[in-house]
Amino acid sequence: MKKDRGRLEGKVALVTGGSRGIGRAIALRLAEDGADVVVNYQNKKEHAQKVSKLIDQIGMADELE
């Protein structure tokens, strides 16, 4: 929904399990709505890196170890 874009600007969202599946979709939507998104993952760093790249395309992403 385009009317929702930016409504979460200035907010930070932590998405656990955000590297794939529903968590990934939620992380991307939150980023589209303007939130700064932190993606937590359990074992597949490659999946989290892909999500980080997609979020970067939406706005801004940083990778933390």
mmCIF file as Biopython writes it, N, C-alpha, C and O atoms, coordinates in Angstrom:
data_model
#
loop_
_atom_site.group_PDB
_atom_site.id
_atom_site.type_symbol
_atom_site.label_atom_id
_atom_site.label_alt_id
_atom_site.label_comp_id
_atom_site.label_asym_id
_atom_site.label_entity_id
_atom_site.label_seq_id
_atom_site.pdbx_PDB_ins_code
_atom_site.Cartn_x
_atom_site.Cartn_y
_atom_site.Cartn_z
_atom_site.occupancy
_atom_site.B_iso_or_equiv
_atom_site.auth_seq_id
_atom_site.auth_asym_id
_atom_site.pdbx_PDB_model_num
ATOM 1   N N  . MET A ? 1  ? 0.832  -1.175  0.000  1.0 0.0 1  A 1 
ATOM 2   C CA . MET A ? 1  ? 0.000  0.000   0.000  1.0 0.0 1  A 1 
ATOM 3   C C  . MET A ? 1  ? 0.879  1.242   0.000  1.0 0.0 1  A 1 
ATOM 4   O O  . MET A ? 1  ? 1.638  1.479   0.940  1.0 0.0 1  A 1 
ATOM 5   N N  . LYS A ? 2  ? 0.772  2.008   -1.034 1.0 0.0 2  A 1 
ATOM 6   C CA . LYS A ? 2  ? 1.636  3.174   -1.170 1.0 0.0 2  A 1 
ATOM 7   C C  . LYS A ? 2  ? 1.365  4.221   -0.101 1.0 0.0 2  A 1 
ATOM 8   O O  . LYS A ? 2  ? 2.279  4.961   0.262  1.0 0.0 2  A 1 
ATOM 9   N N  . LYS A ? 3  ? 0.163  4.310   0.408  1.0 0.0 3  A 1 
ATOM 10  C CA . LYS A ? 3  ? -0.133 5.322   1.422  1.0 0.0 3  A 1 
ATOM 11  C C  . LYS A ? 3  ? 0.612  5.052   2.724  1.0 0.0 3  A 1 
ATOM 12  O O  . LYS A ? 3  ? 0.808  5.969   3.522  1.0 0.0 3  A 1 
ATOM 13  N N  . ASP A ? 4  ? 1.032  3.801   2.952  1.0 0.0 4  A 1 
ATOM 14  C CA . ASP A ? 4  ? 1.748  3.441   4.170  1.0 0.0 4  A 1 
ATOM 15  C C  . ASP A ? 4  ? 3.244  3.723   4.089  1.0 0.0 4  A 1 
ATOM 16  O O  . ASP A ? 4  ? 3.926  3.674   5.112  1.0 0.0 4  A 1 
ATOM 17  N N  . ARG A ? 5  ? 3.763  4.013   2.924  1.0 0.0 5  A 1 
ATOM 18  C CA . ARG A ? 5  ? 5.198  4.243   2.761  1.0 0.0 5  A 1 
ATOM 19  C C  . ARG A ? 5  ? 5.649  5.398   3.649  1.0 0.0 5  A 1 
ATOM 20  O O  . ARG A ? 5  ? 5.063  6.480   3.627  1.0 0.0 5  A 1 
ATOM 21  N N  . GLY A ? 6  ? 6.693  5.152   4.427  1.0 0.0 6  A 1 
ATOM 22  C CA . GLY A ? 6  ? 7.259  6.192   5.265  1.0 0.0 6  A 1 
ATOM 23  C C  . GLY A ? 6  ? 6.601  6.359   6.619  1.0 0.0 6  A 1 
ATOM 24  O O  . GLY A ? 6  ? 7.076  7.147   7.437  1.0 0.0 6  A 1 
ATOM 25  N N  . ARG A ? 7  ? 5.522  5.641   6.879  1.0 0.0 7  A 1 
ATOM 26  C CA . ARG A ? 7  ? 4.826  5.840   8.155  1.0 0.0 7  A 1 
ATOM 27  C C  . ARG A ? 7  ? 5.622  5.334   9.349  1.0 0.0 7  A 1 
ATOM 28  O O  . ARG A ? 7  ? 5.331  5.708   10.485 1.0 0.0 7  A 1 
ATOM 29  N N  . LEU A ? 8  ? 6.631  4.485   9.110  1.0 0.0 8  A 1 
ATOM 30  C CA . LEU A ? 8  ? 7.463  3.970   10.197 1.0 0.0 8  A 1 
ATOM 31  C C  . LEU A ? 8  ? 8.833  4.642   10.244 1.0 0.0 8  A 1 
ATOM 32  O O  . LEU A ? 8  ? 9.739  4.170   10.930 1.0 0.0 8  A 1 
ATOM 33  N N  . GLU A ? 9  ? 8.977  5.729   9.520  1.0 0.0 9  A 1 
ATOM 34  C CA . GLU A ? 9  ? 10.251 6.451   9.491  1.0 0.0 9  A 1 
ATOM 35  C C  . GLU A ? 9  ? 10.643 6.877   10.903 1.0 0.0 9  A 1 
ATOM 36  O O  . GLU A ? 9  ? 9.827  7.411   11.655 1.0 0.0 9  A 1 
ATOM 37  N N  . GLY A ? 10 ? 11.908 6.630   11.249 1.0 0.0 10 A 1 
ATOM 38  C CA . GLY A ? 10 ? 12.399 6.957   12.577 1.0 0.0 10 A 1 
ATOM 39  C C  . GLY A ? 10 ? 12.197 5.849   13.600 1.0 0.0 10 A 1 
ATOM 40  O O  . GLY A ? 10 ? 12.621 5.971   14.749 1.0 0.0 10 A 1 
ATOM 41  N N  . LYS A ? 11 ? 11.548 4.769   13.181 1.0 0.0 11 A 1 
ATOM 42  C CA . LYS A ? 11 ? 11.319 3.623   14.066 1.0 0.0 11 A 1 
ATOM 43  C C  . LYS A ? 11 ? 12.329 2.529   13.738 1.0 0.0 11 A 1 
ATOM 44  O O  . LYS A ? 11 ? 12.811 2.437   12.609 1.0 0.0 11 A 1 
ATOM 45  N N  . VAL A ? 12 ? 12.646 1.702   14.731 1.0 0.0 12 A 1 
ATOM 46  C CA . VAL A ? 12 ? 13.547 0.569   14.548 1.0 0.0 12 A 1 
ATOM 47  C C  . VAL A ? 12 ? 12.752 -0.705  14.788 1.0 0.0 12 A 1 
ATOM 48  O O  . VAL A ? 12 ? 12.028 -0.817  15.778 1.0 0.0 12 A 1 
ATOM 49  N N  . ALA A ? 13 ? 12.891 -1.670  13.875 1.0 0.0 13 A 1 
ATOM 50  C CA . ALA A ? 13 ? 12.192 -2.949  14.004 1.0 0.0 13 A 1 
ATOM 51  C C  . ALA A ? 13 ? 13.209 -4.081  14.055 1.0 0.0 13 A 1 
ATOM 52  O O  . ALA A ? 13 ? 14.111 -4.151  13.220 1.0 0.0 13 A 1 
ATOM 53  N N  . LEU A ? 14 ? 13.064 -4.958  15.029 1.0 0.0 14 A 1 
ATOM 54  C CA . LEU A ? 14 ? 13.889 -6.162  15.131 1.0 0.0 14 A 1 
ATOM 55  C C  . LEU A ? 14 ? 13.040 -7.332  14.671 1.0 0.0 14 A 1 
ATOM 56  O O  . LEU A ? 14 ? 11.996 -7.621  15.256 1.0 0.0 14 A 1 
ATOM 57  N N  . VAL A ? 15 ? 13.494 -8.010  13.614 1.0 0.0 15 A 1 
ATOM 58  C CA . VAL A ? 15 ? 12.759 -9.154  13.085 1.0 0.0 15 A 1 
ATOM 59  C C  . VAL A ? 15 ? 13.586 -10.400 13.341 1.0 0.0 15 A 1 
ATOM 60  O O  . VAL A ? 15 ? 14.640 -10.590 12.734 1.0 0.0 15 A 1 
ATOM 61  N N  . THR A ? 16 ? 13.106 -11.247 14.241 1.0 0.0 16 A 1 
ATOM 62  C CA . THR A ? 16 ? 13.795 -12.510 14.500 1.0 0.0 16 A 1 
ATOM 63  C C  . THR A ? 16 ? 13.342 -13.506 13.451 1.0 0.0 16 A 1 
ATOM 64  O O  . THR A ? 16 ? 12.170 -13.539 13.077 1.0 0.0 16 A 1 
ATOM 65  N N  . GLY A ? 17 ? 14.275 -14.316 12.978 1.0 0.0 17 A 1 
ATOM 66  C CA . GLY A ? 17 ? 13.949 -15.249 11.904 1.0 0.0 17 A 1 
ATOM 67  C C  . GLY A ? 17 ? 13.680 -14.517 10.602 1.0 0.0 17 A 1 
ATOM 68  O O  . GLY A ? 17 ? 12.918 -14.994 9.761  1.0 0.0 17 A 1 
ATOM 69  N N  . GLY A ? 18 ? 14.301 -13.364 10.435 1.0 0.0 18 A 1 
ATOM 70  C CA . GLY A ? 18 ? 14.019 -12.517 9.283  1.0 0.0 18 A 1 
ATOM 71  C C  . GLY A ? 18 ? 14.792 -12.840 8.030  1.0 0.0 18 A 1 
ATOM 72  O O  . GLY A ? 18 ? 14.726 -12.093 7.054  1.0 0.0 18 A 1 
ATOM 73  N N  . SER A ? 19 ? 15.527 -13.940 8.032  1.0 0.0 19 A 1 
ATOM 74  C CA . SER A ? 19 ? 16.344 -14.246 6.857  1.0 0.0 19 A 1 
ATOM 75  C C  . SER A ? 19 ? 15.595 -15.029 5.785  1.0 0.0 19 A 1 
ATOM 76  O O  . SER A ? 19 ? 16.090 -15.168 4.666  1.0 0.0 19 A 1 
ATOM 77  N N  . ARG A ? 20 ? 14.400 -15.546 6.113  1.0 0.0 20 A 1 
ATOM 78  C CA . ARG A ? 20 ? 13.642 -16.288 5.096  1.0 0.0 20 A 1 
ATOM 79  C C  . ARG A ? 20 ? 12.176 -16.392 5.498  1.0 0.0 20 A 1 
ATOM 80  O O  . ARG A ? 20 ? 11.798 -16.078 6.627  1.0 0.0 20 A 1 
ATOM 81  N N  . GLY A ? 21 ? 11.374 -16.834 4.563  1.0 0.0 21 A 1 
ATOM 82  C CA . GLY A ? 21 ? 9.960  -17.072 4.819  1.0 0.0 21 A 1 
ATOM 83  C C  . GLY A ? 21 ? 9.186  -15.834 5.245  1.0 0.0 21 A 1 
ATOM 84  O O  . GLY A ? 21 ? 9.388  -14.739 4.720  1.0 0.0 21 A 1 
ATOM 85  N N  . ILE A ? 22 ? 8.294  -16.035 6.212  1.0 0.0 22 A 1 
ATOM 86  C CA . ILE A ? 22 ? 7.445  -14.949 6.697  1.0 0.0 22 A 1 
ATOM 87  C C  . ILE A ? 22 ? 8.283  -13.828 7.302  1.0 0.0 22 A 1 
ATOM 88  O O  . ILE A ? 22 ? 7.987  -12.651 7.096  1.0 0.0 22 A 1 
ATOM 89  N N  . GLY A ? 23 ? 9.322  -14.185 8.046  1.0 0.0 23 A 1 
ATOM 90  C CA . GLY A ? 23 ? 10.182 -13.169 8.651  1.0 0.0 23 A 1 
ATOM 91  C C  . GLY A ? 23 ? 10.818 -12.266 7.612  1.0 0.0 23 A 1 
ATOM 92  O O  . GLY A ? 23 ? 10.920 -11.055 7.808  1.0 0.0 23 A 1 
ATOM 93  N N  . ARG A ? 24 ? 11.244 -12.860 6.505  1.0 0.0 24 A 1 
ATOM 94  C CA . ARG A ? 24 ? 11.840 -12.073 5.416  1.0 0.0 24 A 1 
ATOM 95  C C  . ARG A ? 24 ? 10.814 -11.104 4.832  1.0 0.0 24 A 1 
ATOM 96  O O  . ARG A ? 24 ? 11.110 -9.929  4.613  1.0 0.0 24 A 1 
ATOM 97  N N  . ALA A ? 25 ? 9.612  -11.606 4.584  1.0 0.0 25 A 1 
ATOM 98  C CA . ALA A ? 25 ? 8.558  -10.755 4.029  1.0 0.0 25 A 1 
ATOM 99  C C  . ALA A ? 25 ? 8.232  -9.597  4.971  1.0 0.0 25 A 1 
ATOM 100 O O  . ALA A ? 25 ? 8.031  -8.466  4.530  1.0 0.0 25 A 1 
ATOM 101 N N  . ILE A ? 26 ? 8.182  -9.888  6.263  1.0 0.0 26 A 1 
ATOM 102 C CA . ILE A ? 26 ? 7.904  -8.843  7.251  1.0 0.0 26 A 1 
ATOM 103 C C  . ILE A ? 26 ? 9.031  -7.816  7.265  1.0 0.0 26 A 1 
ATOM 104 O O  . ILE A ? 26 ? 8.772  -6.613  7.297  1.0 0.0 26 A 1 
ATOM 105 N N  . ALA A ? 27 ? 10.283 -8.282  7.242  1.0 0.0 27 A 1 
ATOM 106 C CA . ALA A ? 27 ? 11.430 -7.370  7.254  1.0 0.0 27 A 1 
ATOM 107 C C  . ALA A ? 27 ? 11.402 -6.437  6.048  1.0 0.0 27 A 1 
ATOM 108 O O  . ALA A ? 27 ? 11.642 -5.237  6.180  1.0 0.0 27 A 1 
ATOM 109 N N  . LEU A ? 28 ? 11.108 -6.987  4.877  1.0 0.0 28 A 1 
ATOM 110 C CA . LEU A ? 28 ? 11.065 -6.169  3.670  1.0 0.0 28 A 1 
ATOM 111 C C  . LEU A ? 28 ? 9.926  -5.161  3.727  1.0 0.0 28 A 1 
ATOM 112 O O  . LEU A ? 28 ? 10.096 -4.010  3.324  1.0 0.0 28 A 1 
ATOM 113 N N  . ARG A ? 29 ? 8.767  -5.583  4.224  1.0 0.0 29 A 1 
ATOM 114 C CA . ARG A ? 29 ? 7.625  -4.659  4.319  1.0 0.0 29 A 1 
ATOM 115 C C  . ARG A ? 29 ? 7.915  -3.523  5.300  1.0 0.0 29 A 1 
ATOM 116 O O  . ARG A ? 29 ? 7.598  -2.363  5.033  1.0 0.0 29 A 1 
ATOM 117 N N  . LEU A ? 30 ? 8.516  -3.868  6.430  1.0 0.0 30 A 1 
ATOM 118 C CA . LEU A ? 30 ? 8.866  -2.833  7.404  1.0 0.0 30 A 1 
ATOM 119 C C  . LEU A ? 30 ? 9.836  -1.819  6.795  1.0 0.0 30 A 1 
ATOM 120 O O  . LEU A ? 30 ? 9.707  -0.616  7.020  1.0 0.0 30 A 1 
ATOM 121 N N  . ALA A ? 31 ? 10.805 -2.313  6.024  1.0 0.0 31 A 1 
ATOM 122 C CA . ALA A ? 31 ? 11.755 -1.417  5.356  1.0 0.0 31 A 1 
ATOM 123 C C  . ALA A ? 31 ? 11.034 -0.534  4.342  1.0 0.0 31 A 1 
ATOM 124 O O  . ALA A ? 31 ? 11.319 0.660   4.242  1.0 0.0 31 A 1 
ATOM 125 N N  . GLU A ? 32 ? 10.101 -1.119  3.590  1.0 0.0 32 A 1 
ATOM 126 C CA . GLU A ? 32 ? 9.330  -0.338  2.622  1.0 0.0 32 A 1 
ATOM 127 C C  . GLU A ? 32 ? 8.530  0.762   3.311  1.0 0.0 32 A 1 
ATOM 128 O O  . GLU A ? 32 ? 8.329  1.837   2.746  1.0 0.0 32 A 1 
ATOM 129 N N  . ASP A ? 33 ? 8.079  0.493   4.523  1.0 0.0 33 A 1 
ATOM 130 C CA . ASP A ? 33 ? 7.301  1.474   5.277  1.0 0.0 33 A 1 
ATOM 131 C C  . ASP A ? 33 ? 8.184  2.474   6.017  1.0 0.0 33 A 1 
ATOM 132 O O  . ASP A ? 33 ? 7.676  3.323   6.750  1.0 0.0 33 A 1 
ATOM 133 N N  . GLY A ? 34 ? 9.512  2.381   5.830  1.0 0.0 34 A 1 
ATOM 134 C CA . GLY A ? 34 ? 10.421 3.388   6.352  1.0 0.0 34 A 1 
ATOM 135 C C  . GLY A ? 34 ? 11.154 3.042   7.629  1.0 0.0 34 A 1 
ATOM 136 O O  . GLY A ? 34 ? 11.944 3.850   8.116  1.0 0.0 34 A 1 
ATOM 137 N N  . ALA A ? 35 ? 10.916 1.859   8.191  1.0 0.0 35 A 1 
ATOM 138 C CA . ALA A ? 35 ? 11.588 1.481   9.441  1.0 0.0 35 A 1 
ATOM 139 C C  . ALA A ? 35 ? 13.046 1.118   9.188  1.0 0.0 35 A 1 
ATOM 140 O O  . ALA A ? 35 ? 13.405 0.656   8.105  1.0 0.0 35 A 1 
ATOM 141 N N  . ASP A ? 36 ? 13.876 1.333   10.196 1.0 0.0 36 A 1 
ATOM 142 C CA . ASP A ? 36 ? 15.232 0.798   10.193 1.0 0.0 36 A 1 
ATOM 143 C C  . ASP A ? 36 ? 15.093 -0.630  10.699 1.0 0.0 36 A 1 
ATOM 144 O O  . ASP A ? 36 ? 14.637 -0.845  11.822 1.0 0.0 36 A 1 
ATOM 145 N N  . VAL A ? 37 ? 15.476 -1.599  9.894  1.0 0.0 37 A 1 
ATOM 146 C CA . VAL A ? 37 ? 15.210 -3.006  10.200 1.0 0.0 37 A 1 
ATOM 147 C C  . VAL A ? 37 ? 16.485 -3.727  10.611 1.0 0.0 37 A 1 
ATOM 148 O O  . VAL A ? 37 ? 17.508 -3.649  9.932  1.0 0.0 37 A 1 
ATOM 149 N N  . VAL A ? 38 ? 16.404 -4.426  11.732 1.0 0.0 38 A 1 
ATOM 150 C CA . VAL A ? 38 ? 17.475 -5.300  12.197 1.0 0.0 38 A 1 
ATOM 151 C C  . VAL A ? 38 ? 16.983 -6.722  11.982 1.0 0.0 38 A 1 
ATOM 152 O O  . VAL A ? 38 ? 15.942 -7.113  12.510 1.0 0.0 38 A 1 
ATOM 153 N N  . VAL A ? 39 ? 17.742 -7.502  11.196 1.0 0.0 39 A 1 
ATOM 154 C CA . VAL A ? 39 ? 17.364 -8.886  10.906 1.0 0.0 39 A 1 
ATOM 155 C C  . VAL A ? 39 ? 18.229 -9.819  11.732 1.0 0.0 39 A 1 
ATOM 156 O O  . VAL A ? 39 ? 19.457 -9.790  11.646 1.0 0.0 39 A 1 
ATOM 157 N N  . ASN A ? 40 ? 17.581 -10.636 12.524 1.0 0.0 40 A 1 
ATOM 158 C CA . ASN A ? 40 ? 18.259 -11.632 13.345 1.0 0.0 40 A 1 
ATOM 159 C C  . ASN A ? 40 ? 18.089 -12.988 12.658 1.0 0.0 40 A 1 
ATOM 160 O O  . ASN A ? 40 ? 17.005 -13.311 12.173 1.0 0.0 40 A 1 
ATOM 161 N N  . TYR A ? 41 ? 19.152 -13.770 12.620 1.0 0.0 41 A 1 
ATOM 162 C CA . TYR A ? 41 ? 19.071 -15.079 11.978 1.0 0.0 41 A 1 
ATOM 163 C C  . TYR A ? 41 ? 19.787 -16.100 12.839 1.0 0.0 41 A 1 
ATOM 164 O O  . TYR A ? 41 ? 20.663 -15.762 13.635 1.0 0.0 41 A 1 
ATOM 165 N N  . GLN A ? 42 ? 19.398 -17.367 12.666 1.0 0.0 42 A 1 
ATOM 166 C CA . GLN A ? 42 ? 19.987 -18.406 13.505 1.0 0.0 42 A 1 
ATOM 167 C C  . GLN A ? 42 ? 21.191 -19.073 12.858 1.0 0.0 42 A 1 
ATOM 168 O O  . GLN A ? 42 ? 22.247 -19.157 13.485 1.0 0.0 42 A 1 
ATOM 169 N N  . ASN A ? 43 ? 21.066 -19.550 11.625 1.0 0.0 43 A 1 
ATOM 170 C CA . ASN A ? 43 ? 22.205 -20.273 11.084 1.0 0.0 43 A 1 
ATOM 171 C C  . ASN A ? 43 ? 22.563 -19.999 9.629  1.0 0.0 43 A 1 
ATOM 172 O O  . ASN A ? 43 ? 23.678 -20.349 9.244  1.0 0.0 43 A 1 
ATOM 173 N N  . LYS A ? 44 ? 21.758 -19.433 8.821  1.0 0.0 44 A 1 
ATOM 174 C CA . LYS A ? 44 ? 22.099 -19.235 7.416  1.0 0.0 44 A 1 
ATOM 175 C C  . LYS A ? 44 ? 22.446 -17.774 7.132  1.0 0.0 44 A 1 
ATOM 176 O O  . LYS A ? 44 ? 21.586 -16.979 6.753  1.0 0.0 44 A 1 
ATOM 177 N N  . LYS A ? 45 ? 23.712 -17.441 7.321  1.0 0.0 45 A 1 
ATOM 178 C CA . LYS A ? 45 ? 24.169 -16.066 7.115  1.0 0.0 45 A 1 
ATOM 179 C C  . LYS A ? 45 ? 23.898 -15.608 5.681  1.0 0.0 45 A 1 
ATOM 180 O O  . LYS A ? 45 ? 23.599 -14.437 5.447  1.0 0.0 45 A 1 
ATOM 181 N N  . GLU A ? 46 ? 24.002 -16.532 4.726  1.0 0.0 46 A 1 
ATOM 182 C CA . GLU A ? 46 ? 23.780 -16.171 3.322  1.0 0.0 46 A 1 
ATOM 183 C C  . GLU A ? 46 ? 22.369 -15.632 3.115  1.0 0.0 46 A 1 
ATOM 184 O O  . GLU A ? 46 ? 22.173 -14.670 2.372  1.0 0.0 46 A 1 
ATOM 185 N N  . HIS A ? 47 ? 21.388 -16.249 3.768  1.0 0.0 47 A 1 
ATOM 186 C CA . HIS A ? 47 ? 20.003 -15.786 3.644  1.0 0.0 47 A 1 
ATOM 187 C C  . HIS A ? 47 ? 19.860 -14.374 4.206  1.0 0.0 47 A 1 
ATOM 188 O O  . HIS A ? 47 ? 19.217 -13.519 3.596  1.0 0.0 47 A 1 
ATOM 189 N N  . ALA A ? 48 ? 20.456 -14.137 5.359  1.0 0.0 48 A 1 
ATOM 190 C CA . ALA A ? 48 ? 20.383 -12.814 5.981  1.0 0.0 48 A 1 
ATOM 191 C C  . ALA A ? 48 ? 21.069 -11.766 5.105  1.0 0.0 48 A 1 
ATOM 192 O O  . ALA A ? 48 ? 20.603 -10.630 5.024  1.0 0.0 48 A 1 
ATOM 193 N N  . GLN A ? 49 ? 22.164 -12.136 4.455  1.0 0.0 49 A 1 
ATOM 194 C CA . GLN A ? 49 ? 22.859 -11.197 3.575  1.0 0.0 49 A 1 
ATOM 195 C C  . GLN A ? 49 ? 21.993 -10.843 2.372  1.0 0.0 49 A 1 
ATOM 196 O O  . GLN A ? 49 ? 21.994 -9.696  1.924  1.0 0.0 49 A 1 
ATOM 197 N N  . LYS A ? 50 ? 21.252 -11.819 1.844  1.0 0.0 50 A 1 
ATOM 198 C CA . LYS A ? 50 ? 20.346 -11.545 0.724  1.0 0.0 50 A 1 
ATOM 199 C C  . LYS A ? 50 ? 19.260 -10.565 1.141  1.0 0.0 50 A 1 
ATOM 200 O O  . LYS A ? 50 ? 18.931 -9.641  0.397  1.0 0.0 50 A 1 
ATOM 201 N N  . VAL A ? 51 ? 18.704 -10.767 2.329  1.0 0.0 51 A 1 
ATOM 202 C CA . VAL A ? 51 ? 17.674 -9.856  2.832  1.0 0.0 51 A 1 
ATOM 203 C C  . VAL A ? 51 ? 18.262 -8.466  3.030  1.0 0.0 51 A 1 
ATOM 204 O O  . VAL A ? 51 ? 17.616 -7.467  2.714  1.0 0.0 51 A 1 
ATOM 205 N N  . SER A ? 52 ? 19.478 -8.397  3.550  1.0 0.0 52 A 1 
ATOM 206 C CA . SER A ? 52 ? 20.145 -7.116  3.747  1.0 0.0 52 A 1 
ATOM 207 C C  . SER A ? 52 ? 20.305 -6.381  2.421  1.0 0.0 52 A 1 
ATOM 208 O O  . SER A ? 52 ? 20.115 -5.166  2.361  1.0 0.0 52 A 1 
ATOM 209 N N  . LYS A ? 53 ? 20.651 -7.100  1.364  1.0 0.0 53 A 1 
ATOM 210 C CA . LYS A ? 53 ? 20.801 -6.482  0.045  1.0 0.0 53 A 1 
ATOM 211 C C  . LYS A ? 53 ? 19.462 -5.966  -0.472 1.0 0.0 53 A 1 
ATOM 212 O O  . LYS A ? 53 ? 19.395 -4.888  -1.063 1.0 0.0 53 A 1 
ATOM 213 N N  . LEU A ? 54 ? 18.391 -6.740  -0.247 1.0 0.0 54 A 1 
ATOM 214 C CA . LEU A ? 54 ? 17.067 -6.295  -0.676 1.0 0.0 54 A 1 
ATOM 215 C C  . LEU A ? 54 ? 16.632 -5.051  0.096  1.0 0.0 54 A 1 
ATOM 216 O O  . LEU A ? 54 ? 16.064 -4.123  -0.481 1.0 0.0 54 A 1 
ATOM 217 N N  . ILE A ? 55 ? 16.898 -5.035  1.392  1.0 0.0 55 A 1 
ATOM 218 C CA . ILE A ? 55 ? 16.570 -3.866  2.206  1.0 0.0 55 A 1 
ATOM 219 C C  . ILE A ? 55 ? 17.395 -2.669  1.744  1.0 0.0 55 A 1 
ATOM 220 O O  . ILE A ? 55 ? 16.894 -1.545  1.721  1.0 0.0 55 A 1 
ATOM 221 N N  . ASP A ? 56 ? 18.647 -2.900  1.379  1.0 0.0 56 A 1 
ATOM 222 C CA . ASP A ? 56 ? 19.510 -1.834  0.883  1.0 0.0 56 A 1 
ATOM 223 C C  . ASP A ? 56 ? 18.927 -1.219  -0.385 1.0 0.0 56 A 1 
ATOM 224 O O  . ASP A ? 56 ? 19.023 -0.009  -0.586 1.0 0.0 56 A 1 
ATOM 225 N N  . GLN A ? 57 ? 18.326 -2.041  -1.240 1.0 0.0 57 A 1 
ATOM 226 C CA . GLN A ? 57 ? 17.708 -1.534  -2.459 1.0 0.0 57 A 1 
ATOM 227 C C  . GLN A ? 57 ? 16.509 -0.644  -2.138 1.0 0.0 57 A 1 
ATOM 228 O O  . GLN A ? 57 ? 16.196 0.284   -2.884 1.0 0.0 57 A 1 
ATOM 229 N N  . ILE A ? 58 ? 15.846 -0.936  -1.025 1.0 0.0 58 A 1 
ATOM 230 C CA . ILE A ? 58 ? 14.694 -0.135  -0.605 1.0 0.0 58 A 1 
ATOM 231 C C  . ILE A ? 58 ? 15.153 1.178   0.005  1.0 0.0 58 A 1 
ATOM 232 O O  . ILE A ? 58 ? 14.588 2.236   -0.268 1.0 0.0 58 A 1 
ATOM 233 N N  . GLY A ? 59 ? 16.186 1.094   0.834  1.0 0.0 59 A 1 
ATOM 234 C CA . GLY A ? 59 ? 16.642 2.292   1.539  1.0 0.0 59 A 1 
ATOM 235 C C  . GLY A ? 59 ? 18.082 2.179   1.939  1.0 0.0 59 A 1 
ATOM 236 O O  . GLY A ? 59 ? 18.984 2.423   1.139  1.0 0.0 59 A 1 
ATOM 237 N N  . MET A ? 60 ? 18.302 1.802   3.199  1.0 0.0 60 A 1 
ATOM 238 C CA . MET A ? 60 ? 19.659 1.751   3.723  1.0 0.0 60 A 1 
ATOM 239 C C  . MET A ? 60 ? 19.816 0.519   4.587  1.0 0.0 60 A 1 
ATOM 240 O O  . MET A ? 60 ? 18.943 0.216   5.401  1.0 0.0 60 A 1 
ATOM 241 N N  . ALA A ? 61 ? 20.918 -0.195  4.421  1.0 0.0 61 A 1 
ATOM 242 C CA . ALA A ? 61 ? 21.165 -1.394  5.221  1.0 0.0 61 A 1 
ATOM 243 C C  . ALA A ? 61 ? 22.613 -1.417  5.670  1.0 0.0 61 A 1 
ATOM 244 O O  . ALA A ? 61 ? 23.510 -1.020  4.927  1.0 0.0 61 A 1 
ATOM 245 N N  . ASP A ? 62 ? 22.831 -1.875  6.865  1.0 0.0 62 A 1 
ATOM 246 C CA . ASP A ? 62 ? 24.165 -2.107  7.404  1.0 0.0 62 A 1 
ATOM 247 C C  . ASP A ? 62 ? 24.195 -3.525  7.928  1.0 0.0 62 A 1 
ATOM 248 O O  . ASP A ? 62 ? 23.189 -4.035  8.422  1.0 0.0 62 A 1 
ATOM 249 N N  . GLU A ? 63 ? 25.346 -4.160  7.822  1.0 0.0 63 A 1 
ATOM 250 C CA . GLU A ? 63 ? 25.478 -5.528  8.314  1.0 0.0 63 A 1 
ATOM 251 C C  . GLU A ? 63 ? 26.314 -5.524  9.575  1.0 0.0 63 A 1 
ATOM 252 O O  . GLU A ? 63 ? 27.425 -4.993  9.596  1.0 0.0 63 A 1 
ATOM 253 N N  . LEU A ? 64 ? 25.785 -6.107  10.608 1.0 0.0 64 A 1 
ATOM 254 C CA . LEU A ? 64 ? 26.494 -6.223  11.876 1.0 0.0 64 A 1 
ATOM 255 C C  . LEU A ? 64 ? 26.859 -7.669  12.108 1.0 0.0 64 A 1 
ATOM 256 O O  . LEU A ? 64 ? 26.119 -8.571  11.715 1.0 0.0 64 A 1 
ATOM 257 N N  . GLU A ? 65 ? 27.980 -7.897  12.735 1.0 0.0 65 A 1 
ATOM 258 C CA . GLU A ? 65 ? 28.401 -9.257  13.090 1.0 0.0 65 A 1 
ATOM 259 C C  . GLU A ? 65 ? 28.039 -9.530  14.517 1.0 0.0 65 A 1 
ATOM 260 O O  . GLU A ? 65 ? 28.304 -10.620 15.024 1.0 0.0 65 A 1 
#
